[in-house]
Structures are given as structure tokens and as C-alpha cells.
Amino acid sequence: MSPSRSSNFTRNLKQTATYWGNPVSDGYGGRNFDAPVEIDVRWEDKQELFTDTSGQEKLSRAVVFVGEDVQVGGYLFLGSSSAGNPLDVSGAYEIKQFSKIPDLKAENFLRKIWL
């Protein structure tokens, strides 16, 4: 696929979200994150049953489709934010689960987040 063409999975990512990734313990019970980056998303405020990384069934507060890989434990906020810590941002939610499903040719991927 040429770089100028978007995949069926990514062409409808028309919203902007702020993503804080790479959560690591700060040694004092908190976490540090990479600097926030804006990513294109399709955000759906809806409850959906999913299985978290520990194998427990949970109910999401939102389902978000993204065009790039993200990390469970990172945070996502619908809109733009320059805050260094997502815990200081009202409406920033922890990524509880992430899946990446290839198309039939394994050239493009559907990436889905449960918050």
C-alpha cells in the first residue's frame, strides 16, 4: 500500500485524542509517563464487555479505535492536552485492554482500546 493511501481501518479516525504511554513506577506508589502525544482516533462512549489482562471480565466506559499501537496502563483523553501527568486531567482514562487485528493480507491493522 502506498503511503498516500489510508487503510479502511484508519480513514475514519477523525477525532483527536491525547495519549500518555510508557507507564513506569516512580518508586513511591505513583507512575510516570512519556510526554503526551496527539493521535487520531474514533472514540465511542459505550459500554462493552471485555476481558482485561488478568483474565477478568470488565465493562468499558468507552471503546476507541486508533491507528497506532498503545500500551495497557497508558492513558487517553478525548481532545488536546499538554499536561505532563494524565492523572491531573479530568476525563483522561486508563487503557484497560488493547487489541490489534490484521486484515487478510496482514498489511493493515484494526487497533481497538477499551477504557
CNS distance restraints for C-alpha pairs under 8 A (distance, minus, plus):
assign (resid   1 and name CA) (resid   5 and name CA) 6.89 0.50 0.50
assign (resid   1 and name CA) (resid 107 and name CA) 7.76 0.50 0.50
assign (resid   6 and name CA) (resid  10 and name CA) 6.24 0.50 0.50
assign (resid   6 and name CA) (resid  11 and name CA) 5.61 0.50 0.50
assign (resid   7 and name CA) (resid  11 and name CA) 6.07 0.50 0.50
assign (resid   7 and name CA) (resid 108 and name CA) 6.67 0.50 0.50
assign (resid   8 and name CA) (resid  12 and name CA) 7.63 0.50 0.50
assign (resid   9 and name CA) (resid  67 and name CA) 7.61 0.50 0.50
assign (resid   9 and name CA) (resid 108 and name CA) 7.43 0.50 0.50
assign (resid   9 and name CA) (resid 109 and name CA) 6.93 0.50 0.50
assign (resid   9 and name CA) (resid 110 and name CA) 5.71 0.50 0.50
assign (resid  10 and name CA) (resid  66 and name CA) 7.35 0.50 0.50
assign (resid  10 and name CA) (resid  67 and name CA) 5.72 0.50 0.50
assign (resid  12 and name CA) (resid  42 and name CA) 6.99 0.50 0.50
assign (resid  13 and name CA) (resid  40 and name CA) 5.39 0.50 0.50
assign (resid  13 and name CA) (resid  41 and name CA) 4.52 0.50 0.50
assign (resid  13 and name CA) (resid  42 and name CA) 4.85 0.50 0.50
assign (resid  13 and name CA) (resid  65 and name CA) 7.37 0.50 0.50
assign (resid  13 and name CA) (resid  66 and name CA) 6.98 0.50 0.50
assign (resid  13 and name CA) (resid  67 and name CA) 7.62 0.50 0.50
assign (resid  14 and name CA) (resid  40 and name CA) 6.28 0.50 0.50
assign (resid  14 and name CA) (resid  41 and name CA) 6.26 0.50 0.50
assign (resid  14 and name CA) (resid  42 and name CA) 6.37 0.50 0.50
assign (resid  15 and name CA) (resid  40 and name CA) 5.64 0.50 0.50
assign (resid  15 and name CA) (resid  41 and name CA) 5.14 0.50 0.50
assign (resid  15 and name CA) (resid  42 and name CA) 5.82 0.50 0.50
assign (resid  15 and name CA) (resid  43 and name CA) 7.27 0.50 0.50
assign (resid  15 and name CA) (resid  78 and name CA) 7.82 0.50 0.50
assign (resid  15 and name CA) (resid  79 and name CA) 7.78 0.50 0.50
assign (resid  16 and name CA) (resid  38 and name CA) 6.44 0.50 0.50
assign (resid  16 and name CA) (resid  39 and name CA) 5.78 0.50 0.50
assign (resid  16 and name CA) (resid  40 and name CA) 4.87 0.50 0.50
assign (resid  16 and name CA) (resid  41 and name CA) 5.91 0.50 0.50
assign (resid  16 and name CA) (resid  78 and name CA) 6.43 0.50 0.50
assign (resid  16 and name CA) (resid  79 and name CA) 5.41 0.50 0.50
assign (resid  16 and name CA) (resid  80 and name CA) 6.91 0.50 0.50
assign (resid  17 and name CA) (resid  38 and name CA) 5.54 0.50 0.50
assign (resid  17 and name CA) (resid  39 and name CA) 5.45 0.50 0.50
assign (resid  17 and name CA) (resid  40 and name CA) 6.35 0.50 0.50
assign (resid  17 and name CA) (resid  41 and name CA) 6.44 0.50 0.50
assign (resid  17 and name CA) (resid  76 and name CA) 6.60 0.50 0.50
assign (resid  17 and name CA) (resid  77 and name CA) 5.38 0.50 0.50
assign (resid  17 and name CA) (resid  78 and name CA) 4.35 0.50 0.50
assign (resid  17 and name CA) (resid  79 and name CA) 4.65 0.50 0.50
assign (resid  17 and name CA) (resid  80 and name CA) 6.06 0.50 0.50
assign (resid  18 and name CA) (resid  36 and name CA) 6.14 0.50 0.50
assign (resid  18 and name CA) (resid  37 and name CA) 5.51 0.50 0.50
assign (resid  18 and name CA) (resid  38 and name CA) 4.49 0.50 0.50
assign (resid  18 and name CA) (resid  39 and name CA) 6.25 0.50 0.50
assign (resid  18 and name CA) (resid  76 and name CA) 5.64 0.50 0.50
assign (resid  18 and name CA) (resid  77 and name CA) 5.09 0.50 0.50
assign (resid  18 and name CA) (resid  78 and name CA) 6.47 0.50 0.50
assign (resid  18 and name CA) (resid  79 and name CA) 6.20 0.50 0.50
assign (resid  18 and name CA) (resid  80 and name CA) 5.54 0.50 0.50
assign (resid  18 and name CA) (resid  81 and name CA) 6.13 0.50 0.50
assign (resid  19 and name CA) (resid  36 and name CA) 5.50 0.50 0.50
assign (resid  19 and name CA) (resid  37 and name CA) 5.34 0.50 0.50
assign (resid  19 and name CA) (resid  38 and name CA) 6.19 0.50 0.50
assign (resid  19 and name CA) (resid  39 and name CA) 6.91 0.50 0.50
assign (resid  19 and name CA) (resid  74 and name CA) 7.26 0.50 0.50
assign (resid  19 and name CA) (resid  75 and name CA) 5.77 0.50 0.50
assign (resid  19 and name CA) (resid  76 and name CA) 4.69 0.50 0.50
assign (resid  19 and name CA) (resid  77 and name CA) 6.65 0.50 0.50
assign (resid  20 and name CA) (resid  33 and name CA) 5.92 0.50 0.50
assign (resid  20 and name CA) (resid  34 and name CA) 5.88 0.50 0.50
assign (resid  20 and name CA) (resid  35 and name CA) 6.39 0.50 0.50
assign (resid  20 and name CA) (resid  36 and name CA) 4.82 0.50 0.50
assign (resid  20 and name CA) (resid  37 and name CA) 6.73 0.50 0.50
assign (resid  20 and name CA) (resid  74 and name CA) 5.54 0.50 0.50
assign (resid  20 and name CA) (resid  75 and name CA) 5.14 0.50 0.50
assign (resid  20 and name CA) (resid  76 and name CA) 6.53 0.50 0.50
assign (resid  20 and name CA) (resid  85 and name CA) 7.83 0.50 0.50
assign (resid  20 and name CA) (resid  86 and name CA) 6.78 0.50 0.50
assign (resid  21 and name CA) (resid  33 and name CA) 5.71 0.50 0.50
assign (resid  21 and name CA) (resid  34 and name CA) 5.49 0.50 0.50
assign (resid  21 and name CA) (resid  35 and name CA) 7.83 0.50 0.50
assign (resid  21 and name CA) (resid  36 and name CA) 7.62 0.50 0.50
assign (resid  21 and name CA) (resid  70 and name CA) 6.88 0.50 0.50
assign (resid  21 and name CA) (resid  71 and name CA) 6.19 0.50 0.50
assign (resid  21 and name CA) (resid  73 and name CA) 7.70 0.50 0.50
assign (resid  21 and name CA) (resid  74 and name CA) 4.57 0.50 0.50
assign (resid  21 and name CA) (resid  75 and name CA) 6.68 0.50 0.50
assign (resid  22 and name CA) (resid  32 and name CA) 7.94 0.50 0.50
assign (resid  22 and name CA) (resid  33 and name CA) 5.50 0.50 0.50
assign (resid  22 and name CA) (resid  34 and name CA) 5.79 0.50 0.50
assign (resid  22 and name CA) (resid  71 and name CA) 6.83 0.50 0.50
assign (resid  22 and name CA) (resid  73 and name CA) 7.98 0.50 0.50
assign (resid  22 and name CA) (resid  74 and name CA) 6.43 0.50 0.50
assign (resid  23 and name CA) (resid  31 and name CA) 6.01 0.50 0.50
assign (resid  23 and name CA) (resid  32 and name CA) 5.63 0.50 0.50
assign (resid  23 and name CA) (resid  33 and name CA) 4.75 0.50 0.50
assign (resid  23 and name CA) (resid  34 and name CA) 7.31 0.50 0.50
assign (resid  23 and name CA) (resid  73 and name CA) 6.30 0.50 0.50
assign (resid  23 and name CA) (resid  74 and name CA) 5.84 0.50 0.50
assign (resid  24 and name CA) (resid  31 and name CA) 5.30 0.50 0.50
assign (resid  24 and name CA) (resid  32 and name CA) 5.39 0.50 0.50
assign (resid  24 and name CA) (resid  33 and name CA) 6.63 0.50 0.50
assign (resid  25 and name CA) (resid  29 and name CA) 6.87 0.50 0.50
assign (resid  25 and name CA) (resid  30 and name CA) 5.90 0.50 0.50
assign (resid  25 and name CA) (resid  31 and name CA) 4.43 0.50 0.50
assign (resid  25 and name CA) (resid  32 and name CA) 6.29 0.50 0.50
assign (resid  26 and name CA) (resid  30 and name CA) 5.50 0.50 0.50
assign (resid  26 and name CA) (resid  31 and name CA) 5.05 0.50 0.50
assign (resid  26 and name CA) (resid  32 and name CA) 5.91 0.50 0.50
assign (resid  32 and name CA) (resid  85 and name CA) 7.35 0.50 0.50
assign (resid  33 and name CA) (resid  74 and name CA) 7.65 0.50 0.50
assign (resid  33 and name CA) (resid  84 and name CA) 7.66 0.50 0.50
assign (resid  33 and name CA) (resid  85 and name CA) 6.82 0.50 0.50
assign (resid  34 and name CA) (resid  84 and name CA) 7.98 0.50 0.50
assign (resid  35 and name CA) (resid  84 and name CA) 6.00 0.50 0.50
assign (resid  36 and name CA) (resid  81 and name CA) 7.39 0.50 0.50
assign (resid  36 and name CA) (resid  82 and name CA) 6.34 0.50 0.50
assign (resid  36 and name CA) (resid  83 and name CA) 7.18 0.50 0.50
assign (resid  36 and name CA) (resid  84 and name CA) 6.59 0.50 0.50
assign (resid  38 and name CA) (resid  80 and name CA) 6.76 0.50 0.50
assign (resid  39 and name CA) (resid  66 and name CA) 7.55 0.50 0.50
assign (resid  39 and name CA) (resid  67 and name CA) 7.88 0.50 0.50
assign (resid  40 and name CA) (resid  66 and name CA) 6.36 0.50 0.50
assign (resid  40 and name CA) (resid  67 and name CA) 6.82 0.50 0.50
assign (resid  41 and name CA) (resid  64 and name CA) 6.54 0.50 0.50
assign (resid  41 and name CA) (resid  65 and name CA) 5.52 0.50 0.50
assign (resid  41 and name CA) (resid  66 and name CA) 4.75 0.50 0.50
assign (resid  41 and name CA) (resid  67 and name CA) 7.11 0.50 0.50
assign (resid  42 and name CA) (resid  64 and name CA) 5.61 0.50 0.50
assign (resid  42 and name CA) (resid  65 and name CA) 5.09 0.50 0.50
assign (resid  42 and name CA) (resid  66 and name CA) 6.76 0.50 0.50
assign (resid  43 and name CA) (resid  62 and name CA) 7.09 0.50 0.50
assign (resid  43 and name CA) (resid  63 and name CA) 6.20 0.50 0.50
assign (resid  43 and name CA) (resid  64 and name CA) 4.48 0.50 0.50
assign (resid  43 and name CA) (resid  65 and name CA) 6.56 0.50 0.50
assign (resid  43 and name CA) (resid  78 and name CA) 7.49 0.50 0.50
assign (resid  44 and name CA) (resid  62 and name CA) 5.61 0.50 0.50
assign (resid  44 and name CA) (resid  63 and name CA) 5.26 0.50 0.50
assign (resid  44 and name CA) (resid  64 and name CA) 6.02 0.50 0.50
assign (resid  45 and name CA) (resid  61 and name CA) 6.36 0.50 0.50
assign (resid  45 and name CA) (resid  62 and name CA) 4.35 0.50 0.50
assign (resid  45 and name CA) (resid  63 and name CA) 6.50 0.50 0.50
assign (resid  46 and name CA) (resid  60 and name CA) 7.12 0.50 0.50
assign (resid  46 and name CA) (resid  61 and name CA) 5.87 0.50 0.50
assign (resid  46 and name CA) (resid  62 and name CA) 4.89 0.50 0.50
assign (resid  46 and name CA) (resid  63 and name CA) 6.45 0.50 0.50
assign (resid  47 and name CA) (resid  59 and name CA) 5.88 0.50 0.50
assign (resid  47 and name CA) (resid  60 and name CA) 4.84 0.50 0.50
assign (resid  47 and name CA) (resid  61 and name CA) 5.19 0.50 0.50
assign (resid  47 and name CA) (resid  62 and name CA) 6.09 0.50 0.50
assign (resid  47 and name CA) (resid  63 and name CA) 7.63 0.50 0.50
assign (resid  48 and name CA) (resid  59 and name CA) 5.46 0.50 0.50
assign (resid  48 and name CA) (resid  60 and name CA) 5.20 0.50 0.50
assign (resid  48 and name CA) (resid  61 and name CA) 7.59 0.50 0.50
assign (resid  48 and name CA) (resid  62 and name CA) 7.64 0.50 0.50
assign (resid  48 and name CA) (resid  63 and name CA) 7.44 0.50 0.50
assign (resid  49 and name CA) (resid  57 and name CA) 6.65 0.50 0.50
assign (resid  49 and name CA) (resid  58 and name CA) 5.69 0.50 0.50
assign (resid  49 and name CA) (resid  59 and name CA) 4.59 0.50 0.50
assign (resid  49 and name CA) (resid  60 and name CA) 6.36 0.50 0.50
assign (resid  50 and name CA) (resid  57 and name CA) 5.59 0.50 0.50
assign (resid  50 and name CA) (resid  58 and name CA) 5.48 0.50 0.50
assign (resid  50 and name CA) (resid  59 and name CA) 6.33 0.50 0.50
assign (resid  50 and name CA) (resid  60 and name CA) 7.19 0.50 0.50
assign (resid  50 and name CA) (resid  97 and name CA) 7.93 0.50 0.50
assign (resid  50 and name CA) (resid 114 and name CA) 7.56 0.50 0.50
assign (resid  51 and name CA) (resid  55 and name CA) 5.56 0.50 0.50
assign (resid  51 and name CA) (resid  56 and name CA) 5.37 0.50 0.50
assign (resid  51 and name CA) (resid  57 and name CA) 4.40 0.50 0.50
assign (resid  51 and name CA) (resid  58 and name CA) 6.03 0.50 0.50
assign (resid  51 and name CA) (resid  97 and name CA) 7.63 0.50 0.50
assign (resid  52 and name CA) (resid  56 and name CA) 5.51 0.50 0.50
assign (resid  52 and name CA) (resid  57 and name CA) 6.35 0.50 0.50
assign (resid  52 and name CA) (resid  58 and name CA) 6.71 0.50 0.50
assign (resid  52 and name CA) (resid  96 and name CA) 6.27 0.50 0.50
assign (resid  52 and name CA) (resid  97 and name CA) 5.67 0.50 0.50
assign (resid  53 and name CA) (resid  96 and name CA) 7.69 0.50 0.50
assign (resid  53 and name CA) (resid  97 and name CA) 6.71 0.50 0.50
assign (resid  60 and name CA) (resid 114 and name CA) 5.75 0.50 0.50
assign (resid  60 and name CA) (resid 115 and name CA) 5.40 0.50 0.50
assign (resid  61 and name CA) (resid 114 and name CA) 7.62 0.50 0.50
assign (resid  61 and name CA) (resid 115 and name CA) 5.71 0.50 0.50
assign (resid  62 and name CA) (resid 114 and name CA) 6.14 0.50 0.50
assign (resid  62 and name CA) (resid 115 and name CA) 5.32 0.50 0.50
assign (resid  63 and name CA) (resid 112 and name CA) 7.05 0.50 0.50
assign (resid  63 and name CA) (resid 113 and name CA) 5.71 0.50 0.50
assign (resid  63 and name CA) (resid 114 and name CA) 4.85 0.50 0.50
assign (resid  63 and name CA) (resid 115 and name CA) 6.35 0.50 0.50
assign (resid  64 and name CA) (resid 112 and name CA) 5.79 0.50 0.50
assign (resid  64 and name CA) (resid 113 and name CA) 5.02 0.50 0.50
assign (resid  64 and name CA) (resid 114 and name CA) 6.52 0.50 0.50
assign (resid  64 and name CA) (resid 115 and name CA) 7.81 0.50 0.50
assign (resid  65 and name CA) (resid 110 and name CA) 7.47 0.50 0.50
assign (resid  65 and name CA) (resid 111 and name CA) 5.70 0.50 0.50
assign (resid  65 and name CA) (resid 112 and name CA) 4.63 0.50 0.50
assign (resid  65 and name CA) (resid 113 and name CA) 6.23 0.50 0.50
assign (resid  66 and name CA) (resid 110 and name CA) 7.74 0.50 0.50
assign (resid  66 and name CA) (resid 111 and name CA) 5.51 0.50 0.50
assign (resid  66 and name CA) (resid 112 and name CA) 6.39 0.50 0.50
assign (resid  66 and name CA) (resid 113 and name CA) 7.62 0.50 0.50
assign (resid  67 and name CA) (resid 109 and name CA) 7.90 0.50 0.50
assign (resid  67 and name CA) (resid 110 and name CA) 7.55 0.50 0.50
assign (resid  67 and name CA) (resid 111 and name CA) 6.44 0.50 0.50
assign (resid  68 and name CA) (resid 111 and name CA) 7.02 0.50 0.50
assign (resid  69 and name CA) (resid 100 and name CA) 7.79 0.50 0.50
assign (resid  69 and name CA) (resid 111 and name CA) 7.07 0.50 0.50
assign (resid  70 and name CA) (resid  74 and name CA) 7.32 0.50 0.50
assign (resid  70 and name CA) (resid  98 and name CA) 7.22 0.50 0.50
assign (resid  71 and name CA) (resid  95 and name CA) 7.21 0.50 0.50
assign (resid  71 and name CA) (resid  98 and name CA) 7.18 0.50 0.50
assign (resid  72 and name CA) (resid  94 and name CA) 7.71 0.50 0.50
assign (resid  72 and name CA) (resid  95 and name CA) 5.06 0.50 0.50
assign (resid  72 and name CA) (resid  96 and name CA) 5.61 0.50 0.50
assign (resid  72 and name CA) (resid  97 and name CA) 5.62 0.50 0.50
assign (resid  72 and name CA) (resid  98 and name CA) 6.36 0.50 0.50
assign (resid  73 and name CA) (resid  94 and name CA) 5.81 0.50 0.50
assign (resid  73 and name CA) (resid  95 and name CA) 5.30 0.50 0.50
assign (resid  73 and name CA) (resid  96 and name CA) 6.39 0.50 0.50
assign (resid  74 and name CA) (resid  94 and name CA) 5.80 0.50 0.50
assign (resid  74 and name CA) (resid  95 and name CA) 5.50 0.50 0.50
assign (resid  75 and name CA) (resid  86 and name CA) 6.41 0.50 0.50
assign (resid  75 and name CA) (resid  92 and name CA) 6.18 0.50 0.50
assign (resid  75 and name CA) (resid  93 and name CA) 5.32 0.50 0.50
assign (resid  75 and name CA) (resid  94 and name CA) 4.38 0.50 0.50
assign (resid  75 and name CA) (resid  95 and name CA) 5.55 0.50 0.50
assign (resid  76 and name CA) (resid  86 and name CA) 7.90 0.50 0.50
assign (resid  76 and name CA) (resid  92 and name CA) 5.36 0.50 0.50
assign (resid  76 and name CA) (resid  93 and name CA) 5.43 0.50 0.50
assign (resid  76 and name CA) (resid  94 and name CA) 6.50 0.50 0.50
assign (resid  76 and name CA) (resid  95 and name CA) 6.88 0.50 0.50
assign (resid  77 and name CA) (resid  81 and name CA) 7.79 0.50 0.50
assign (resid  77 and name CA) (resid  89 and name CA) 7.99 0.50 0.50
assign (resid  77 and name CA) (resid  91 and name CA) 6.08 0.50 0.50
assign (resid  77 and name CA) (resid  92 and name CA) 4.27 0.50 0.50
assign (resid  77 and name CA) (resid  93 and name CA) 6.42 0.50 0.50
assign (resid  78 and name CA) (resid  91 and name CA) 7.59 0.50 0.50
assign (resid  78 and name CA) (resid  92 and name CA) 7.46 0.50 0.50
assign (resid  83 and name CA) (resid  88 and name CA) 7.20 0.50 0.50
assign (resid  83 and name CA) (resid  89 and name CA) 7.16 0.50 0.50
assign (resid  85 and name CA) (resid  89 and name CA) 7.44 0.50 0.50
assign (resid  86 and name CA) (resid  92 and name CA) 6.00 0.50 0.50
assign (resid  87 and name CA) (resid  92 and name CA) 7.11 0.50 0.50
assign (resid  93 and name CA) (resid 115 and name CA) 6.13 0.50 0.50
assign (resid  94 and name CA) (resid 115 and name CA) 5.89 0.50 0.50
assign (resid  95 and name CA) (resid 113 and name CA) 6.61 0.50 0.50
assign (resid  95 and name CA) (resid 114 and name CA) 6.15 0.50 0.50
assign (resid  95 and name CA) (resid 115 and name CA) 4.89 0.50 0.50
assign (resid  96 and name CA) (resid 113 and name CA) 7.49 0.50 0.50
assign (resid  96 and name CA) (resid 114 and name CA) 5.68 0.50 0.50
assign (resid  96 and name CA) (resid 115 and name CA) 5.33 0.50 0.50
assign (resid  97 and name CA) (resid 113 and name CA) 5.75 0.50 0.50
assign (resid  97 and name CA) (resid 114 and name CA) 5.19 0.50 0.50
assign (resid  97 and name CA) (resid 115 and name CA) 7.18 0.50 0.50
assign (resid  98 and name CA) (resid 111 and name CA) 7.17 0.50 0.50
assign (resid  98 and name CA) (resid 112 and name CA) 5.69 0.50 0.50
assign (resid  98 and name CA) (resid 113 and name CA) 4.59 0.50 0.50
assign (resid  98 and name CA) (resid 114 and name CA) 6.52 0.50 0.50
assign (resid  99 and name CA) (resid 110 and name CA) 7.94 0.50 0.50
assign (resid  99 and name CA) (resid 111 and name CA) 5.64 0.50 0.50
assign (resid  99 and name CA) (resid 112 and name CA) 5.30 0.50 0.50
assign (resid  99 and name CA) (resid 113 and name CA) 6.67 0.50 0.50
assign (resid 100 and name CA) (resid 109 and name CA) 6.09 0.50 0.50
assign (resid 100 and name CA) (resid 110 and name CA) 5.63 0.50 0.50
assign (resid 100 and name CA) (resid 111 and name CA) 4.51 0.50 0.50
assign (resid 100 and name CA) (resid 112 and name CA) 6.62 0.50 0.50
assign (resid 101 and name CA) (resid 109 and name CA) 5.30 0.50 0.50
assign (resid 101 and name CA) (resid 110 and name CA) 5.09 0.50 0.50
assign (resid 101 and name CA) (resid 111 and name CA) 6.50 0.50 0.50
assign (resid 102 and name CA) (resid 106 and name CA) 4.82 0.50 0.50
assign (resid 102 and name CA) (resid 107 and name CA) 6.92 0.50 0.50
assign (resid 102 and name CA) (resid 108 and name CA) 5.76 0.50 0.50
assign (resid 102 and name CA) (resid 109 and name CA) 4.28 0.50 0.50
assign (resid 102 and name CA) (resid 110 and name CA) 6.30 0.50 0.50
assign (resid 103 and name CA) (resid 107 and name CA) 6.51 0.50 0.50
assign (resid 103 and name CA) (resid 108 and name CA) 5.65 0.50 0.50
assign (resid 103 and name CA) (resid 109 and name CA) 5.95 0.50 0.50
assign (resid 103 and name CA) (resid 110 and name CA) 7.51 0.50 0.50
